[in-house]
Amino acid sequence: MLLYPLYASMRAIESPSALDEQQWLPYWVIYSFITLFELSFWKVLAWIPIWPYMKLLFCMWLVLPIFNGAAYVYENVVRKYVKLGDHLSSNYPANQKKVLQMMSLDARKYVERYIDQYGVEALERVVKAAEREARRY
């Protein structure tokens, strides 16, 4: 639960691809939630003899790349109930707010800075150009 994720996380940090980090950052978030849960309910968990085995199986499912469990749990559970960075300026139209909320915090920061500097129309021109380019391929 710690050795392989630690090794893979270090490799992901050194890798130029952000895809590696998308597997391991959610794992550490979920593992932290599991640890907090265990620390909070250790008296109850001590009475459940199969808890260590359940935790082991769950963490194996989270870790093994074939299952991609950490990304699944993060997208479908953690992201749904733990809201971070939902503070968007209210001067954006609803459809743009929806797109901005789906972005990472860094990407959102750069897009908001671009909109503030060049205006919403400039962003719409960039999006339309990207759509045209995508259709060509």
Order of alpha helices (4+ residues) and beta strands (2+ residues): alpha-alpha-alpha-alpha-alpha-alpha-alpha-alpha
